Amino acid sequence: MDKDKTARDIARALLQIKAIKLSPANYFTWASGWHSPIYCDNRSTLSYPHVRKAIYTSFAELISQKYPECDIIAGVATGAIAHGVLVAEALGKPFIYVRSAPKSHGLSNQVEGVFSPGAKIVVIEDLVSTGGSSLSAVEALRDAGCHVLGMTAIFTYGFQAAAERFSRAGVDLDTLSDYQTMIGIAAEEGYVTGDQLETLRLWRSDPAGWMK
């Protein structure tokens, strides 16, 4: 797998279908309250068969190369469930998914699907920002007795805080594309001007403090 080519191809596709929207002049507001010149919604990739296929085949290639011992594919609810199912189908593996919290009724499951203690899991995520929700899913799987081999995601903002969280948790993270690759493609293909590119770089260095 040529990781650099994959990163560029996926970034280009996300920009083309507007799964990634760039608006340096008119910022977005995230649920966290952060202001941002970028918004990423990878759910929309499912509506484009060629992009959807590029994503799940890239995931499948990465996992088969790095984690040949993987028993089960797990998706993080809700954004990565469909992607995870496609990857599991491509690899001929069972699939489970992880809720953000246990159900408040019925069996009160947080991990849904069939698995055995000690199962070797690779987790599929659609987007990694600060890493909090992604690592909560890993923790739920570990609490259920699973052995998490690593996590793979479509895109990451590459925040240092997230890298430190993954390191402390002992979780390997691989992503198909990333922020630095994406803004490089955006500049090359005219999605942003030089000044706007600088705005995107400044935001990336201090997202919590940007626009304050």
Contacts in CASP RR format, 6 or more apart in sequence:
PFRMAT RR
TARGET T0000
AUTHOR 0000-0000-0000
METHOD contacts of the structure
MODEL  1
MDKDKTARDIARALLQIKAIKLSPANYFTWASGWHSPIYCDNRSTLSYPH
VRKAIYTSFAELISQKYPECDIIAGVATGAIAHGVLVAEALGKPFIYVRS
APKSHGLSNQVEGVFSPGAKIVVIEDLVSTGGSSLSAVEALRDAGCHVLG
MTAIFTYGFQAAAERFSRAGVDLDTLSDYQTMIGIAAEEGYVTGDQLETL
RLWRSDPAGWMK
1 58 0 8 1.000
1 61 0 8 1.000
1 62 0 8 1.000
1 65 0 8 1.000
6 58 0 8 1.000
6 176 0 8 1.000
6 177 0 8 1.000
7 175 0 8 1.000
7 176 0 8 1.000
7 177 0 8 1.000
7 178 0 8 1.000
7 181 0 8 1.000
8 177 0 8 1.000
8 181 0 8 1.000
8 185 0 8 1.000
9 54 0 8 1.000
10 54 0 8 1.000
10 55 0 8 1.000
10 58 0 8 1.000
10 154 0 8 1.000
10 155 0 8 1.000
10 176 0 8 1.000
10 177 0 8 1.000
11 20 0 8 1.000
11 155 0 8 1.000
11 177 0 8 1.000
11 178 0 8 1.000
11 181 0 8 1.000
11 182 0 8 1.000
11 184 0 8 1.000
11 185 0 8 1.000
12 185 0 8 1.000
12 189 0 8 1.000
13 19 0 8 1.000
13 45 0 8 1.000
13 48 0 8 1.000
13 50 0 8 1.000
13 51 0 8 1.000
13 54 0 8 1.000
14 20 0 8 1.000
14 40 0 8 1.000
14 42 0 8 1.000
14 45 0 8 1.000
14 51 0 8 1.000
14 154 0 8 1.000
14 155 0 8 1.000
14 177 0 8 1.000
14 182 0 8 1.000
15 22 0 8 1.000
15 182 0 8 1.000
15 185 0 8 1.000
15 186 0 8 1.000
15 189 0 8 1.000
15 191 0 8 1.000
17 44 0 8 1.000
17 45 0 8 1.000
17 47 0 8 1.000
17 48 0 8 1.000
17 51 0 8 1.000
18 44 0 8 1.000
19 40 0 8 1.000
19 41 0 8 1.000
19 42 0 8 1.000
19 44 0 8 1.000
19 45 0 8 1.000
19 51 0 8 1.000
20 38 0 8 1.000
20 39 0 8 1.000
20 40 0 8 1.000
20 155 0 8 1.000
20 182 0 8 1.000
21 28 0 8 1.000
21 38 0 8 1.000
21 39 0 8 1.000
21 40 0 8 1.000
21 41 0 8 1.000
22 37 0 8 1.000
22 38 0 8 1.000
22 186 0 8 1.000
22 191 0 8 1.000
22 192 0 8 1.000
22 196 0 8 1.000
22 200 0 8 1.000
23 37 0 8 1.000
23 38 0 8 1.000
23 39 0 8 1.000
24 37 0 8 1.000
24 192 0 8 1.000
24 195 0 8 1.000
24 196 0 8 1.000
24 199 0 8 1.000
24 200 0 8 1.000
25 196 0 8 1.000
27 35 0 8 1.000
27 36 0 8 1.000
27 37 0 8 1.000
27 211 0 8 1.000
28 35 0 8 1.000
28 36 0 8 1.000
28 37 0 8 1.000
28 38 0 8 1.000
28 39 0 8 1.000
29 35 0 8 1.000
29 36 0 8 1.000
30 36 0 8 1.000
30 129 0 8 1.000
32 130 0 8 1.000
34 207 0 8 1.000
34 208 0 8 1.000
34 210 0 8 1.000
35 210 0 8 1.000
35 211 0 8 1.000
36 203 0 8 1.000
36 207 0 8 1.000
36 210 0 8 1.000
37 196 0 8 1.000
37 199 0 8 1.000
37 200 0 8 1.000
37 203 0 8 1.000
38 157 0 8 1.000
38 179 0 8 1.000
38 200 0 8 1.000
38 203 0 8 1.000
40 127 0 8 1.000
40 155 0 8 1.000
42 79 0 8 1.000
42 83 0 8 1.000
42 126 0 8 1.000
42 127 0 8 1.000
42 154 0 8 1.000
42 155 0 8 1.000
43 79 0 8 1.000
43 126 0 8 1.000
45 51 0 8 1.000
45 52 0 8 1.000
45 55 0 8 1.000
45 83 0 8 1.000
45 154 0 8 1.000
46 52 0 8 1.000
46 82 0 8 1.000
46 83 0 8 1.000
52 86 0 8 1.000
55 83 0 8 1.000
55 86 0 8 1.000
55 154 0 8 1.000
55 176 0 8 1.000
56 83 0 8 1.000
56 84 0 8 1.000
56 86 0 8 1.000
56 87 0 8 1.000
56 90 0 8 1.000
57 90 0 8 1.000
58 176 0 8 1.000
59 83 0 8 1.000
59 84 0 8 1.000
59 87 0 8 1.000
59 90 0 8 1.000
59 124 0 8 1.000
59 152 0 8 1.000
59 176 0 8 1.000
60 87 0 8 1.000
60 90 0 8 1.000
60 91 0 8 1.000
62 152 0 8 1.000
62 174 0 8 1.000
62 176 0 8 1.000
63 70 0 8 1.000
63 73 0 8 1.000
63 87 0 8 1.000
63 91 0 8 1.000
63 122 0 8 1.000
63 152 0 8 1.000
64 91 0 8 1.000
66 174 0 8 1.000
67 120 0 8 1.000
67 122 0 8 1.000
67 149 0 8 1.000
67 150 0 8 1.000
69 120 0 8 1.000
69 149 0 8 1.000
70 91 0 8 1.000
70 93 0 8 1.000
70 120 0 8 1.000
70 121 0 8 1.000
70 122 0 8 1.000
70 149 0 8 1.000
71 93 0 8 1.000
71 94 0 8 1.000
71 119 0 8 1.000
71 120 0 8 1.000
71 121 0 8 1.000
72 88 0 8 1.000
72 93 0 8 1.000
72 94 0 8 1.000
72 95 0 8 1.000
72 96 0 8 1.000
72 115 0 8 1.000
72 119 0 8 1.000
72 120 0 8 1.000
72 121 0 8 1.000
72 122 0 8 1.000
72 146 0 8 1.000
73 84 0 8 1.000
73 87 0 8 1.000
73 88 0 8 1.000
73 91 0 8 1.000
73 93 0 8 1.000
73 94 0 8 1.000
73 95 0 8 1.000
73 96 0 8 1.000
73 121 0 8 1.000
73 122 0 8 1.000
73 124 0 8 1.000
74 84 0 8 1.000
74 95 0 8 1.000
74 96 0 8 1.000
74 97 0 8 1.000
74 98 0 8 1.000
74 111 0 8 1.000
74 121 0 8 1.000
74 122 0 8 1.000
74 123 0 8 1.000
74 124 0 8 1.000
74 137 0 8 1.000
74 141 0 8 1.000
74 146 0 8 1.000
75 81 0 8 1.000
75 83 0 8 1.000
75 84 0 8 1.000
75 95 0 8 1.000
75 96 0 8 1.000
75 97 0 8 1.000
75 98 0 8 1.000
75 123 0 8 1.000
75 124 0 8 1.000
75 125 0 8 1.000
75 137 0 8 1.000
76 97 0 8 1.000
76 98 0 8 1.000
76 123 0 8 1.000
76 124 0 8 1.000
76 125 0 8 1.000
76 126 0 8 1.000
76 133 0 8 1.000
76 134 0 8 1.000
76 137 0 8 1.000
77 97 0 8 1.000
77 98 0 8 1.000
77 99 0 8 1.000
77 100 0 8 1.000
79 126 0 8 1.000
80 97 0 8 1.000
80 124 0 8 1.000
80 125 0 8 1.000
80 126 0 8 1.000
80 153 0 8 1.000
81 97 0 8 1.000
83 124 0 8 1.000
83 126 0 8 1.000
83 154 0 8 1.000
84 95 0 8 1.000
84 97 0 8 1.000
84 124 0 8 1.000
85 95 0 8 1.000
87 93 0 8 1.000
87 124 0 8 1.000
88 94 0 8 1.000
88 95 0 8 1.000
89 95 0 8 1.000
94 114 0 8 1.000
94 115 0 8 1.000
95 113 0 8 1.000
96 111 0 8 1.000
96 112 0 8 1.000
96 113 0 8 1.000
96 114 0 8 1.000
96 115 0 8 1.000
96 121 0 8 1.000
97 111 0 8 1.000
97 112 0 8 1.000
97 113 0 8 1.000
98 110 0 8 1.000
98 111 0 8 1.000
98 112 0 8 1.000
98 123 0 8 1.000
98 137 0 8 1.000
98 140 0 8 1.000
98 141 0 8 1.000
99 109 0 8 1.000
99 110 0 8 1.000
99 111 0 8 1.000
99 112 0 8 1.000
99 140 0 8 1.000
100 133 0 8 1.000
100 136 0 8 1.000
100 137 0 8 1.000
101 110 0 8 1.000
102 108 0 8 1.000
102 109 0 8 1.000
102 110 0 8 1.000
103 109 0 8 1.000
103 110 0 8 1.000
110 140 0 8 1.000
110 144 0 8 1.000
111 140 0 8 1.000
111 141 0 8 1.000
111 144 0 8 1.000
111 146 0 8 1.000
115 121 0 8 1.000
115 144 0 8 1.000
115 146 0 8 1.000
117 144 0 8 1.000
117 145 0 8 1.000
117 146 0 8 1.000
118 145 0 8 1.000
118 146 0 8 1.000
118 147 0 8 1.000
119 145 0 8 1.000
119 146 0 8 1.000
119 147 0 8 1.000
120 146 0 8 1.000
120 147 0 8 1.000
120 149 0 8 1.000
121 141 0 8 1.000
121 146 0 8 1.000
121 147 0 8 1.000
121 148 0 8 1.000
121 149 0 8 1.000
121 150 0 8 1.000
122 148 0 8 1.000
122 149 0 8 1.000
122 150 0 8 1.000
122 151 0 8 1.000
122 152 0 8 1.000
123 134 0 8 1.000
123 137 0 8 1.000
123 138 0 8 1.000
123 141 0 8 1.000
123 148 0 8 1.000
123 150 0 8 1.000
123 151 0 8 1.000
123 152 0 8 1.000
124 151 0 8 1.000
124 152 0 8 1.000
124 153 0 8 1.000
125 134 0 8 1.000
125 137 0 8 1.000
125 151 0 8 1.000
125 152 0 8 1.000
125 153 0 8 1.000
125 154 0 8 1.000
126 153 0 8 1.000
126 154 0 8 1.000
126 155 0 8 1.000
127 153 0 8 1.000
127 154 0 8 1.000
127 155 0 8 1.000
127 156 0 8 1.000
128 134 0 8 1.000
128 151 0 8 1.000
128 153 0 8 1.000
128 155 0 8 1.000
128 156 0 8 1.000
128 157 0 8 1.000
128 158 0 8 1.000
128 162 0 8 1.000
128 173 0 8 1.000
128 175 0 8 1.000
129 156 0 8 1.000
129 157 0 8 1.000
129 159 0 8 1.000
129 162 0 8 1.000
130 159 0 8 1.000
130 161 0 8 1.000
130 162 0 8 1.000
130 165 0 8 1.000
131 162 0 8 1.000
131 165 0 8 1.000
131 166 0 8 1.000
132 162 0 8 1.000
132 165 0 8 1.000
134 151 0 8 1.000
134 153 0 8 1.000
135 165 0 8 1.000
135 166 0 8 1.000
135 169 0 8 1.000
135 171 0 8 1.000
138 148 0 8 1.000
138 150 0 8 1.000
138 151 0 8 1.000
138 169 0 8 1.000
138 171 0 8 1.000
139 169 0 8 1.000
141 148 0 8 1.000
142 148 0 8 1.000
148 171 0 8 1.000
149 172 0 8 1.000
150 171 0 8 1.000
150 172 0 8 1.000
150 173 0 8 1.000
150 174 0 8 1.000
151 166 0 8 1.000
151 171 0 8 1.000
151 172 0 8 1.000
151 173 0 8 1.000
151 174 0 8 1.000
152 173 0 8 1.000
152 174 0 8 1.000
152 175 0 8 1.000
152 176 0 8 1.000
153 173 0 8 1.000
153 174 0 8 1.000
153 175 0 8 1.000
153 176 0 8 1.000
154 175 0 8 1.000
154 176 0 8 1.000
154 177 0 8 1.000
155 175 0 8 1.000
155 176 0 8 1.000
155 177 0 8 1.000
155 178 0 8 1.000
155 179 0 8 1.000
155 182 0 8 1.000
156 162 0 8 1.000
156 173 0 8 1.000
156 175 0 8 1.000
156 178 0 8 1.000
156 179 0 8 1.000
157 178 0 8 1.000
157 179 0 8 1.000
157 204 0 8 1.000
157 207 0 8 1.000
158 178 0 8 1.000
158 179 0 8 1.000
158 180 0 8 1.000
158 204 0 8 1.000
159 207 0 8 1.000
166 172 0 8 1.000
166 173 0 8 1.000
179 204 0 8 1.000
183 192 0 8 1.000
183 197 0 8 1.000
183 200 0 8 1.000
183 201 0 8 1.000
183 204 0 8 1.000
184 197 0 8 1.000
185 191 0 8 1.000
186 192 0 8 1.000
186 197 0 8 1.000
186 200 0 8 1.000
187 194 0 8 1.000
187 197 0 8 1.000
192 200 0 8 1.000
202 210 0 8 1.000
203 210 0 8 1.000
END
